[in-house]
Amino acid sequence: MSTTNIREVVKQKYGEAALRVASGQANSCCGGGSACGTDIDPITANLYGDSEKGVVPEEAVLASLGCGNPTALAELREGETVLDLGSGGGIDVLLSARRVGASGKAYGLDMTDEMLALARANQKKAGVENVEFLKGEIESIPLPDNSVDVVISNCVINLSSDKDRVLREAFRVLKPGGRLAVSDVVVRGDVPREVREHMLLWVGCIAGALQDSDYFAKLAKAGFENIDIEPTRVYDIEGARAFLSTEGIDVDAIAPQVQGKFMSAFVRAGKPLRK
């Protein structure tokens, strides 16, 4: 699938997700009301605590298609400027804005008109002023060099067909000493290609997750240092059983090749201070 086609598929998927929220439905990793053939989504479920969900509109929670909670893990500080890549319905932007306070600012970047409209409506409902939602692509961030302290993202970089460019752009907009703190889907270890593609379709609907070693290498190539990839949720083969069975996969046969290898992870890295 070409870069343009992947982008259009992602845009369509997230546009449909925003419209479902507008009609009062929840979302899941695969875009439906229930997750990938299960009643409870093992990827997006229970990522936010009650105290976090209580300070944002319900629509922001319903629109969440993430695989982690980068705002809780990023250790945001008062007065910082934060950028969320692929901000969707705005939950991580709104939570970030509260963490950085009135002296800070949170940007959300999304390419989908429907999600941007939903996010701006959620901002208005939340009464949060230190937020700005921008239209654009994560491969070409519409912000100047050295302009943000922290770049966050929630299960979005894996959807890009040009991850090197995304990471270069994140590095560009970060201030010297700034940091990347993203949740993403990664693969650890070798998995047969066919199995990998089916599992990643289940995890993220588009088979684009990197091996952790490749993620590390791409971050280093972009210029980042102090790179760390910490698993936060390992996906059990049982969670994918219904989905894989409908795809004609013998789940019991592939279980030993899959177990413990597909996960959400918190990816940390820093931009060096220039002398």
N, C-alpha and C positions, 0 to 999 in steps of 0.2 A: 504494500500500500504506500502511495507517495505521501510526501510531507503535507501537501495540500489536502489530500483525501483524509488523512488522519486528523488534521485540524478541523475539517468540516464535520467529521463524525463526532469528535469531541464537542464541538459547538452545538450540534444537534442534540446530543445526549444531555448536555447541561441546560440547554434551552427548554427541553421537555421536562427536565427535573424542576426547573423554576415554575413552569406552568402547573405541574402537579401540586407544588406547595401552595400556589395561589388558589387551588381548588380544595386545599385542606388535607392533602395526602402526604405521607412521609416518603422519604427516598431511601435508597440503598446503594451499595457499590455498583450494582448492575442496572440501576435506574428504575426498578420496579418498586411496588409497595412492600414486597417482601424480598428477602435477600437470596438471589441465586438459587431459588428452589427451596429455601428454608423459611421458617416463620420468624426467626430472629437472625439479623445480619451479624455474623461473627466478625465482620471487618469494621463496621461503623458503630456497632452497639457500645454503649457505656463508655464513651470517650470523655464526656463532660460530667462534672459533678453537679449536684442539685444547686449548689451556690452559684455556679457559673450559668447554668440554664435559667436560673431565676432572675438574672439581670439583663437578659436579652429577649427579644420577642420570640414567641413560639415558632414563627415562620423561619427565623434564622436557624433554630435547632432542626426543624423539619428539612431544611435545605442542605444540611450538612452531608457531604459525601466523602468526608475525610477518613483517614486511617489512623489518626493520632490526635494529640492535643498539643500542638507546638507552643501555644501561648503559655501553658502551664510549665513547659520544660525549658523555655527560652530565657527565663530569669530576666524579664523585662524590667527596666528601671525608670523611675520618674524622670520625665523630660526627654526621653529618647524618641527618635523617629523610626517607625516600623513600617515595613512594606510586606504585604501578604500577596504572594504570587498565586493567581487563580483563586480569587477571594470568594467566588460563589455568592451565597446568600448573606455573607458578611459576618458570620459568627466569630471567626478568629480576629477580624478587624475590630469589631465592637469590644471584644474582651481585651484585646491589646490596648485599645484607646483608654480603657479604664485603668489598665496597669501602668501606662506611662503618664497618666494624669493630664490636667489641663495645660501644663507646660510642654507636653509632648504631642506627637501627632501619629496617626495611623493611616496609611494608604492601603487601599485594596485595588488590585489590578485584575481585570477580567475582560475576556473578549466577547462575552455573550450578552447581548442586549437584555434578554429576559432576566438573567441573573443580576445584572447591574441595576435594573429597575427594582427588583426584589430587595437587593441590598440597600438601596437608597431609601426604600420604604421602611425597611427595618431600622435604619439609622434614625429616621424621623420618629418612629415609634419609641425607640430607646432614648431619644432626647440627647444623643451624644454629638457634640459639636466638633471635636478635634479629629474628624474623620473625613477623608476624601476618597471617593471611588473613581478610578480612572479606567477608561476603555483602552485596551491594547493587548498585545501578545507578550507572553513571558520571554519569548526569544528576542524581543525588542522593547525594552522597558522605557516608557515615556517619562523618565526622570533624569536629571543631570548627574554627571559623575560625582562621586563622593558626597551623596546627599542624604543617605539614611544610615542609621546605626545598626539596625537589625533587619535581615531578610528572613521571613518565615514562609512556609507553604505547607499545605496539608493534602498529601496524596495527589499532587498535580504534576510535579516534575516528571514522574514516571509516564505521564501521558504525552509528553513532548517527543517528537521524532528527532529533535536536535538538542539533546541535553547539554552538549558541549557549549552551544551558544547560550542556553539558559544560564549555565553556571558562569560563563564569561560576563554576561550582563549583570548577574547578581553581584559579581566581584566589582564590576565597574561602578555601580551605584552605591556600594558600601563605602563609608568613610574609612580612612586608614584606622585600623584597630577595631573596625566593625565586625559583625559576626553573622554567619548563616546558621539558622536553627530550624530545620524542616523535618516534618514527618513524611515518610515515603515508603513505598513497597520495595523491598529488596529480596534478592535470592542469594542464599548462601550455599555454596557447593555446586557440584555438577548434577544436572538433571537432564535426561533425554529430551531432545528438542520438542517432540510431539507432546510429551507430558508437560513440559514447561509452558508451552503455548496454551494448552487447555487450562492449566492452573492459573495462569496469569489472566486469561479471559474471565475466569471466575473471580479472581481477586480484584481486578481493576477494569474489566470489560475490554480493555485494549492491552495487548501483550507487549508492554514496553518497559517492564521493571528491569533494573540492572542487577548484575551480581554485585555483592558488596565490594569486592576487590576492584571491579570496574568503576564503581561510584567513587571509591577512594582515589583511583588514578585520574579520573576526570576532574575531581576537585583540585588535586595537586597541579594538574596541567593548567587549570584556570588561574592558579596563583595562590590558592588557599593553603593555610598551614594549620597545625593543631587539629587535624581531622580525626573525628571519632564517629563511629557508627554503632549505635546501641539498640539492640532489638527491644521492642516494647510489646509486641504481640505476635506470637508464632501461630500460624494458621494450621490447625489440625486437619488431617485428611477427611475426618468425619464431617467437618463443616462443608466440604466440597462434594460430599458423596452424591447428593441428589442431582446437583448440576452435572457432575462428571458422568453419572449413569445415563442421563438423557443424551449426553454426547457420545454414548456408545463405548465408554471407557470402563475397563474392568478395574474397579477401585481397589479391590483386595490385591490384585496383581501389582499395581503401581505403588501401593502404600509405602513399601520400604525405600522407594526412590524419591519419595516426596516428603516424608515425615521430617519436620524440623527445618525445612529448607526455604519455606516461603513465609515472609514475616513483614510486619510493619516495623520500621526502625526510626529512631531519632538521629538525625544526621547533623553533627555540629562541625563547624569549621570557622576559621578566622582570617580576616584580611590583615596582612602584616602592617605594622606601624612603619611609616617611612621616616628615615632620618633626615 
